[in-house]
């Protein structure tokens, strides 16, 4: 396998991982930022207040987005295995 093919494969793999992780990371970031703003405005500094809602949002977003993420990974895997010949050389 040449270096161009290896770099292309690594790029596609990282891109697929980023596409699958991005919605959950965005949901966690927005939730954390919102809770931090509320904590700053109310002067309540408790770690459980930030952890519990963030975990709840991640669980809900994960359940809602799981079919979409599985389709993306399935498309990536099918694309990878459908033309496996360049990776064997």
Secondary structure, 3 states (H helix, E strand, C coil): CCHHHHHHHHHHHHHHHHHHHHHHHHHHHHHHHHHHHHHHHHCCCCHHHHHHHHHHHHHHHHHHHHHHHHHHHHHHHHHHHHCCHHHHC
